[in-house]
Amino acid sequence: MTSRVLCRAALPAVAAALLTVISSPAIAKRHPSVLREISALEDRRSTGDGRLASLLQDDQAETRAAAARALGRIGRSEGVTPLLARLHDSNEQVRAEVIFALGQIGNGDARDALVRVAGSNGPAAERAAAVIALGKLSG
């Protein structure tokens, strides 16, 4: 199959995954101060000298997901390594945010890991999101 056909086939699964992530009420359950902190760091385009990376290790999945999303939106290559460490998180929402973030950062260092996800037997939405993220990577 060509990459265009793969992308077209993946779009419905990706759209469903993104809607799940965007509309998830779990994000709102976390203590508001942590989510405000993540939002403030993102607004300042700051990783907080590693604070966002450390929040990827939080015991609450919604915090890990929010931190991954913020790292992706900030878009700095320093976020790639901590995000790759969460690529196989036990929580589906976190994995979706990590894949999205890696695509947003666009650093080619994520290529091999995303190729493995795209070619895995994992959930179709994750595989499709990985294909889309691969299309955003540089060189």
N, C-alpha and C positions, 0 to 999 in steps of 0.2 A: 504494500500500500504506500501511496505517496504521503508525505507529511501533511499535505492539504486535506486529504481524505481522513487521515488520523485526527487532525484537529477538528474537522466537521463532525466526526463521529463522537468526539470527546466533549463537544460543547454542552449537550444536555446534562451530562454527568457533572461537569464543572459548574454549570449554573446552579444545579441543585445543591452541590457542596457549598458554594459561596452563599446561597440563601440560608442554608443551615447555620453557617458560621455567623453571618451578619445578623440573623434574627434570633440567635440563641439567647435565652434569658439567663443562662448560666453566668455570663459575663457580669451581669448586674448583681449577682449574689455575693461577690467578693467584697470585702471591706472597702468602702469607698475611698479611703485615704490611699490605698495602694494603687487603685485604678487612676485616681487623680494624679498620683506621682508619675505613673507611666505616661499619662496624657500630657503632663507638663514637660516631661523629658522629650516626648515626641514633638511637641510644639516648639521647643527650643532647638530641635534637631540635634539632640544630645543623647549619647548612650549612657550618660551619667557616670563616666569613668568605670564602666563595667557593671553598673547597677542593673541595666536591662538584661545583660547576659546572666547575672546572678538570679534574676527573677525567673529565668527559664528553668531554674531548678526548684522553684516553689512547690509546696505540696498541693496547692490548689491549681487544678487544670485551667481554670479561667484566667488565673494570673499568668501562667505560662503562655496561654494563647494570646493574651493582650500584649505581653512583652515581645513575643514573636512578631505580631502584627506591627508593633511600633518599630522594631528593628528593620523590618522590611520597608516601612514608609520612610524611615530615616535614610536608608539606602547606602550605608557605608559598608565597605568590604570587611571591616572588623567584625561585623555581625555574622559573617558566613560560618566561621568555625563553631561558635556556640549554637547556631541554628542547626548545623549538621549533626551535632550531638543530640538534638531533640527530634530528629527526623523519624525515629521509631518510637516516639512517645506512646504510652499506653492509651492515651486519649485521642480519639479521632479528630476532635476539633483542634487540638494542639497540632497534630500532624498536618491538617489542612492549612493552618496559619503558617507553619514552618515552610511548607512547600510554596505557598503564595509569597512569603517573605523572600525566599531564595530567588524566586523569579524577579521580584521587584528590585533586589540588589543587583542582579544581573551579572554577578561575578562568575567567570568560567570555572572557578575552583569547585563549584557545586555540581558541575556537569556529570561526573561519574556517579555520584550518589543519586541524582535525579534520574539518570538513565536506568539505574537499578530499580528505583521505585516504579518508573514507567513500564518496565518489563517484568515486574513482579506479578504474583498472583493476588496482590492486595486488592482492596476495594476499588471498583471501577472509577469512582470519583477522584480518588487519590492518584491513580495512574493517569487519568486525563489531566488533572491539575499539574502533574509532573511534566507531561508533554508540553503544556502551555508554558510552564516555567522554563523549560529547556529552550523554547523559542525566544525567550527574552535575554538569554545569556550572551555575554560578549565573547568574542573570539574564542 
